[in-house]
């Protein structure tokens, strides 16, 4: 599904020397595989997700998605509009802060991306309702984010990420704001979705207990990935 080869990334802040964030990352993720990445803050985990999700540009290396190279020789192989469409259709994102739109209901938040893409509201809301019902939120469709618990808000965020049937979901500390009970529910949900939908997951987390339950757990140290 995804292969990253020798990914490097560094930043230079004004008045400071260059800081190497990613130092030759190699990573392969299979179809329907759930991979977790643990490591200290500042080790490069989120930067890696941004590279794999085409939200930022590596300095060098190669990224191959479903057999097609999307980054090589220092640049993306797709024009920006095509790359944005690829990202929208092939990759889903879940973040620590759910980023739901506060003035829109759960079903409207989930339907938004498809409605913008197609201009057809009712089919988008129907599909969003089905997705939310599947995630146990059938009785919360018309609730605003402020009326949902933290765990429910994250499930809405996952439903939104799944709306376009992506091949891969990238999750950055998805349980960071949840208690242990809701964290357990969330990780079980993602594990079930990876198997049921054959969706690949890469999850960055500080929770080593739940990370260990994935198909594969990797550790990021000083910009290098190791088998945990």
C-alpha positions, 0 to 999 in steps of 0.5 A, spaced: 500 500 500 505 504 502 512 504 501 517 510 503 524 510 501 530 514 505 526 520 507 530 526 509 527 532 512 530 538 516 528 545 518 533 551 519 530 556 524 532 564 523 539 564 526 539 557 528 543 551 525 539 546 521 536 541 525 535 534 522 528 531 523 527 525 519 534 521 517 533 516 512 526 513 514 524 507 510 517 504 511 512 499 508 505 498 510 501 493 507 494 493 505 489 493 511 495 493 516 495 497 522 502 500 524 503 504 530 509 509 531 511 511 538 517 515 541 518 521 545 516 528 543 520 532 538 522 525 535 519 526 528 513 522 528 508 528 526 513 530 521 513 523 518 505 523 518 505 530 514 510 527 509 506 520 508 500 524 507 503 529 502 501 535 507 509 537 507 515 536 502 521 531 504 528 534 502 529 527 499 527 520 498 521 516 495 514 515 496 510 510 493 503 509 494 499 503 491 505 501 486 505 509 483 511 513 485 508 520 488 514 523 490 521 522 488 527 526 486 525 532 491 518 533 488 511 530 488 510 527 481 503 530 481 501 537 479 498 540 486 491 540 484 491 532 482 495 531 488 490 535 492 484 530 489 489 524 490 489 526 498 482 527 498 480 520 495 486 516 498 488 518 505 484 520 511 486 524 517 485 523 524 488 528 529 488 529 536 484 535 536 478 533 532 477 539 528 469 539 527 466 545 525 462 547 531 456 550 528 454 544 524 451 537 526 455 531 526 452 528 520 453 535 517 461 535 519 461 528 516 458 529 509 461 536 508 467 534 504 463 529 499 458 535 499 463 540 497 466 535 492 459 533 488 455 539 490 449 534 492 447 534 499 442 529 500 446 523 498 452 526 502 448 526 508 445 519 507 452 516 506 454 520 512 448 517 516 450 510 515 457 511 517 455 514 523 450 509 525 456 504 523 460 507 528 455 507 534 452 514 533 446 513 530 442 517 535 447 523 535 446 525 528 443 531 529 447 533 535 453 539 535 460 537 537 459 541 543 453 536 545 458 530 544 463 527 549 470 527 547 470 519 545 464 521 540 467 527 537 473 522 535 468 517 532 465 523 528 472 525 526 474 517 524 467 517 520 469 523 516 476 520 515 472 514 512 467 518 508 471 517 501 473 510 502 480 512 503 486 506 502 489 509 508 488 513 514 493 517 518 492 518 525 496 523 530 495 522 537 487 520 536 486 518 543 491 524 546 485 527 549 481 521 551 480 517 558 483 510 558 476 507 557 474 511 551 482 510 548 480 503 549 474 503 545 477 508 539 483 503 538 478 497 538 474 501 533 480 502 528 483 495 529 476 493 527 475 498 521 482 496 518 480 489 518 473 490 515 474 495 510 482 493 508 484 500 510 491 501 512 492 505 518 498 509 521 497 511 528 502 516 532 501 515 539 504 516 546 500 510 549 505 504 548 499 499 551 495 500 545 500 501 540 503 494 542 496 491 540 497 493 532 499 489 527 506 492 528 509 497 532 515 502 531 519 506 535 522 513 532 528 515 535 532 521 533 529 521 526 530 514 525 525 508 525 526 502 529 522 496 530 519 496 537 
